[in-house]
């Protein structure tokens, strides 16, 4: 079963975009570009969702242990 995790391999800030890229099997750079584009008109919402994902989505190393 595939789980959403924050990556430790392709990490820029907290690994959220890298983890989303791995989960959806797309390039994490594309996820980062989409997030940056969405940040312009929806800055507060994107920032809140990103920060929430940092605390709610486990690292891939933590998910392997569970």
Buried (B, 14 or more C-beta within 10 A) or exposed (E): EEEBBBBEEBBEEBBBBBBBBBBEEEEBEEBBEEBEEEBEEEEEEBEEBBEEBEEEBBBBEEBEEE
